[in-house]
Amino acid sequence: MKLYYSPGTCSLAAHIVAREADLAIELEKVDIFKTPHLTARGENFNQINPKGYVPALLLDDGSLLTEGAAIVQYLADLNPDAGLAPAAGTLERYQLQSWLNFIAAELHKLYSPWLFHAEYGPAMQQIARDKISGRLAVLENHLAEQGPFLMGDQFTVVDAYLFVIVGWSNFAKVDLMAFPALRTFMGIVGSRPKVREAQAAERMKPAA
């Protein structure tokens, strides 16, 4: 399998999950700052993934899987013993999918694009930050009551995704001081060896 990724983006979640699941995976970097986006091999990434964004997972049979929430579940299911996702069809699996959807729709798409593009202006960006704070309060309360991870005591794919998105907070000027349980969560996940391995492989500085 090959994971198309770009450092600092949401593709890091899939990379973390692959390492946590002890899966052999090839990495190919995509330069998202060039138009068209070019892979490390000089290929036009849009011809590989018409959606034009990472992550994208090229499977051994030549098919392509896109969308981070789907990719992390696929990777987790390749090694169920790693405990990265509850079994399909269980209530716990649907709860995991609920969190994936929450992170994707209510956090990911508020951080990006709104807080990554100055052209939206300070007024719109403040609206986004205010909405993010409300969403983070939901996570704070849940983690304080049922943590340390979103699904309780077990690290799962939703924790990898949340770690990456909330990790954008410093750059995006989102203040986390009001969320101690969330900050503790970030420290716990950030200290995991496989998380640090993924960051090092992408030449990213681990969060302090």
Residue, then its C-alpha position, 0 to 999 in steps of 0.5 A: m500500500k502507498l499513502y499519499y501525504s503532505p506534512g502538517t495536514c490531516s494525512l498525518a492521522a492515517h500515517i499514525v494509524a498505519r504505524e500503530a497497526d504495524l502495517a507495512i506502508e509506502l509513503e509518497k509526499v505530495d507538494i500541495f503548494k504547487t499547482p498542479h500538486l506534484t508527488a515526490r516522483g513528479e506525477n500530477f496528483n490530481q490524476i491520481n486522486p481527482k479530489g486533489y487532496v490528501p490523504a489518499l491510499l493506493l491499495d495493492d490491487g491498484s484501487l484508490l481509497t480517499e477520505g481520511a475517516a474511511i482510510v483510518q478505519y480501513l487501516a485499523d481493520l487490517n489488524p484488528d488485534a491492534g484495537l484501533a477500532p471496535a468490530a464492525g456492526t457493534l454499537e461501539r463502532y458506530q460511536l467511533q464513526s460518530w466521533l469521526n464525523f464530528i471531528a471532520a465536520e465540526l472541527h476539521k472544516l472550521y480550522s481549514p480553510w477558515l483559519f488557514h487563509a488570511e483573505y477570509g479576514p479577521a471577522m470571519q476567522q473570529i467567528a470560526r474560532d468561537k465555533i471551534s471553542g464551542r466544539l472543543a468544550v464538548l470534547e473537554n467535557h467528554l474527555a474529563e468524564q470518560g477519558p483519557f481517550l475519546m473511546g475511554d481507556q483504549f487509543t483508537v483511530v479517532d484519537a489520531y484524527l483529533f490529535v492532528i486537527v487540534g494540533w493546528s491550534n497554535f498556528a491557527k491561534v486557537d486558545l486551548m487554555a480553557f480545556p485542561a482535559l484536552r491538553t492532557f489528551m494532546g500530551i498523552v497522544g503526542s508521547r506515543p512512540k508510533v506518533r513520534e515515529a510518524q512525525a519524525a518520518e514526515r520531518m515534523k517537530p513533535a508538539a511540546 
